[in-house]
Amino acid sequence: WKRHVAFGVRGSEVVLLQQVVTREGVDSGAITGYFGPATKVAVVKFQEKYISEILVPNGLKKGTGSVRASTRAKLNALVRVASVQ
């Protein structure tokens, strides 16, 4: 991910986001390509799963559901690891 992915966005980056959060066990697996309410909830759960890497460095205690720099960094790291395996 190179850009902010937010509520209401559609596209391939959202599909990949949904695939990763499903693989990480924080979503039920609906791959729609649309960043709607269910995806936002899944992103919050993902952020809270990796709280020490995503939230704590930003002074946050709860997920925001917004895919910004630290969330993108973790997503990118997980995608790189998966592509190597």
Secondary structure, DSSP 4 states (H G I P E B T S, - for coil): --S-B-TT-BSHHHHHHHHHHHHTTSS-----SB--HHHHHHHHHHHHHTHHHHTGGGT-SS--S-B-HHHHHHHHHHHHHHHH-
